[in-house]
Amino acid sequence: MNDYIQSMIEWIEEHLTGTFSLDALSKYIGYSPYYCSFKFHQATGISMRRYVLLRKLYLSTENLAKGWKVIDIAIEYGYSSQEAYSRAFKSVFGVSPGEMQINQRPVQSYAKLTLMQKGEGKNMNFKEEVKQLQNKKAELFDTDVLNIFNGQRMYDEFHSNKVMGNSGYVPFNEAMCVHPTSKRIFDDQFIQLRAEGHQSSVESYKKMVIEPLKPLFQNYYNYIVVWFGEDVFCQMNLLTVLAYLEQSNYKGKVFLNSFRDDEFKVNQTELLLGNYLDVYEEVFLHQQKPSFKLLPVMYQAIELHLSMLAEDNSVKKYIKNKDHLSEFELVKQLISVFPTLGYGDLQYIEIIKQVRKI
């Protein structure tokens, strides 16, 4: 059946401009519209119409970057009017197409789905990208700079090779997308709650998460550069770090280096602190949508994060439809099918156990 679903995806990709027709797709595939929609959702964890919407809107950001008129983009992707396209765009990215065109900001990529077996991921290679960053902002490679990386792997690669020159390096080894947290970040209550959530001792948690961050707690830096990807896992970690900087009254400059793992392209954006602590409380403590304007990439990630709090979220539905798969095979599929979540095997195993009541 995956071959049929992949055929649907290939057809959709060839017909993303203009108006999408489920009837035309079903005639091409040879099944009824209902059967095509049902099987697509079952296999991918997303409705066909939602997939088409997200692909069109993501591709349209490239047209905006090239300077296309908004009305021409609306026509290109089959919208009935400029207003209809703008409404759809803002519902996904949190900003209007006009705002995006004037002030380019990173968005969460929505790449073409593939259900085929993937090979090993590429080795991380940011050297060329970093060289370009150094040419633009050499001051971010000096001793008064701290780089905060999402996770140990990226930290190890950058630190061992001194990729960022004489600047400092620390990892943030957390998964804030799961488990409860506290209002004060990195205090005793925070550590206790996070350790319990991860089923770890306080001592182990401190060794893994808190001790590597000591330079952030003990030293002052004129610049902080945060390296975080586009997915929910990374963006929830990023939100926590930015909220902590506000909590600690950091007065220096903050730059976000966001990136896509598959292309190794780095997008550098200067961030202005001011509302991230409020957003942290709204999202993590009250499980509410933020009331402040955010970078589109974080806005998208928060929407997905909140959707995952629902009892019938897309991941749990997908797991329920895969009773025949072993835990190992199911985790591999989940990582492939839900790339915008960015969850690792530990997060998915936990959800699988909840669904299967192991």
VENLIN-V268118 format. One line per field, one symbol per residue. ss: DSSP state (A for helix, B for strand, O for the rest). phi: phi as a letter, one per 30 degrees, with the letter a starting at -180 (. if undefined). psi: psi as a letter, one per 30 degrees, with the letter a starting at -180 (. if undefined). Layout:
ss=???
phi=???
psi=???
This chain:
ss=OAAAAAAAAAAAAAOOOOOOOAAAAAAAAOOOAAAAAAAAAAAAOOOAAAAAAAAAAAAAAAAAAOOOOAAAAAAAOOOOOAAAAAAAAAAAAOOOAAAAAAOOOOOOOOOOOOOOOOOOOOOOOOAAAAAAAAAAOAAAAOOOBBBBBBOAAAAAAAAAOOOOOOOBBBBBOOOOOOOOOOOOOOOAAAAAAAAAAOOOOAAAAAAAAAAAAAAAAAOOOOBBBBBBBOOAAAAAAAAAAAAAAAAOOOOOBBBBBBBBOOOOBBBBBBBOOOOAAAAAAAAAAOOOOOOOOOOAAAAAAAAAAAAOOOOOOAAAAAAAOOOOOOAAAAAAAAAAAOOOOOOOAAAAAAAAAAAAOO
phi=.edddddddddeddbddicdbddddddddjbdeddddddddddcibddddddedddddddddddddjddddddedeciddaddddddddddccibdedddddbebdbddbdedbcddcddddddbcedddddddddbdddccdcbccccdjdddeeddddchdcidddbbcccbbddbidbcddcidddeddddddddhbdeddddddcdedceeddcccbdbbcccbddddedddddedddddddechdcdcbbcccacddchccccbdccdlbddddeddddcchbddccdbeeddedddededdddddcdddddddddbedddeddddedddddcdddidcdddddddeddddhd
psi=feeeeeeeeeeeefhflakkjeeeeeeeeglleeeeeeeeeeffgkleeeeeeeeeeeefeeeeffglkeeeeeeeggkfleeeeeeeeefefflleeeeeeiklklkkjlkkkglkkakllkkigeeeeeeeeeeiffggafgkkkkkjleeeeeeeeeghehbgllkkljilifflllllekkgaeeeeeeeeeeghlleeeeeeeeeefgeeeeflkkfkkjkjkafleeeeeeeeeeeeeeeeghkfakkkkjllkeffhkkjkkkkjlegeeeeeeeeeefhlkkglklkeeeeeeeeeeefffkehleeeeeefghffkleeeeeeeeeefiffeglaeeeeeeeeeeefh.
